[in-house]
């Protein structure tokens, strides 16, 4: 692989991070910032909310469109402040 190609990939990765893409996983899941996640909700797709095993971020919101799942992790308080309502009513079971 050419060093210029590697540099182009690094620049693209930095650009993605600057735009709210935090990580990409092999199972078509993409972790995004809460700001980007909220923007994605303007698109038509499938939204699910579930509990996680993480004490710091017990709520995981996922948005799926075109075979890709974008997700963001929230504290219960953050989720309530951003999306309103009762968090427990929004959580779907696995």
Secondary structure, DSSP 8 states (H G I E B T S, - for coil): --HHHHHHHHHHHHHHHHTTEEEE-TTSEEEE-HHHHHHHTTSSSEEEEEE-S-SS--EEEEEEETTEEEEEEE-HHHHHHHH-S-HHHH----
